C-alpha cells in the first residue's frame, strides 16, 4: 500500500495541478491540446533519453526547462 502511494502520488498531484489550471482557462480546448502535446513531447524525450543514455537526460531536461521559461515569459 505504501509503495502504491509513493509511486502514484506524483501522478495524482500532477492531475490536481492540471485540473486547477484547466478550470480557470478561457479556452479549454487550447489548454487540453497543450497538455496532450506536452505528454507526447515528454514521451518522446523519455525514449530519446533511453536511446542516448541517461547521462544525456540532464541536458535534455535543461533545454526543455529553458524553452518553457522562454515561452512562459513571452506570455506575460
C-alpha positions as CSV (number, residue, x, y, z in Angstrom):
1,X,0.0,0.0,0.0
2,X,2.8,2.4,0.8
3,X,4.6,1.6,-2.4
4,X,1.5,2.4,-4.4
5,X,1.1,5.6,-2.6
6,X,4.7,6.6,-3.3
7,X,4.6,5.6,-7.0
8,X,1.2,7.2,-7.8
9,X,1.5,10.3,-5.7
10,X,3.3,12.4,-8.4
11,X,0.6,11.5,-11.0
12,X,-2.1,12.4,-8.6
13,X,-0.5,15.8,-7.8
14,X,0.1,16.5,-11.5
15,X,-3.6,15.8,-12.1
16,X,-4.6,18.2,-9.3
17,X,-2.4,20.9,-10.7
18,X,-3.7,20.4,-14.3
19,X,-7.4,20.4,-13.2
20,X,-6.8,23.6,-11.1
21,X,-5.3,25.4,-14.1
22,X,-7.8,23.9,-16.5
23,X,-10.8,25.2,-14.7
24,X,-9.5,28.8,-15.0
25,X,-8.9,28.8,-18.7
26,X,-10.9,30.8,-21.1
27,X,-10.2,28.4,-24.0
28,X,-10.2,24.9,-22.5
29,X,-9.6,23.3,-26.0
30,X,-6.3,25.1,-26.3
31,X,-5.3,24.1,-22.7
32,X,-6.2,20.5,-23.2
33,X,-4.3,20.4,-26.6
34,X,-1.3,21.9,-24.9
35,X,-1.5,19.2,-22.3
36,X,-1.6,16.5,-24.9
37,X,1.3,18.0,-26.8
38,X,3.3,18.1,-23.5
39,X,2.5,14.5,-22.8
40,X,3.6,13.4,-26.3
41,X,6.8,15.5,-26.0
42,X,7.6,14.0,-22.7
43,X,7.2,10.5,-24.1
44,X,9.5,11.3,-27.0
45,X,12.1,12.8,-24.7
46,X,11.9,9.7,-22.5
47,X,12.7,7.4,-25.4
48,X,15.4,9.8,-26.6
49,X,17.0,9.5,-23.1
50,X,16.8,5.7,-23.4
51,X,18.5,5.9,-26.8
52,X,21.2,8.4,-25.8
53,X,21.7,7.3,-22.3
54,X,20.6,8.7,-19.0
55,X,23.7,10.8,-18.7
56,X,22.3,13.0,-21.6
57,X,19.0,13.3,-19.8
58,X,20.2,16.3,-17.8
59,X,21.0,18.2,-21.0
60,X,17.6,17.4,-22.5
61,X,15.8,18.4,-19.3
62,X,17.8,21.7,-19.1
63,X,16.9,22.6,-22.6
64,X,13.2,21.8,-22.0
65,X,13.0,24.0,-18.9
66,X,14.8,26.8,-20.7
67,X,12.3,26.7,-23.6
68,X,9.4,26.5,-21.1
69,X,10.8,29.6,-19.3
70,X,11.2,31.5,-22.6
71,X,7.7,30.7,-23.8
72,X,6.2,31.5,-20.4
73,X,7.9,34.8,-20.1
74,X,6.7,35.8,-23.6
75,X,3.1,35.2,-22.5
76,X,3.2,37.5,-19.5
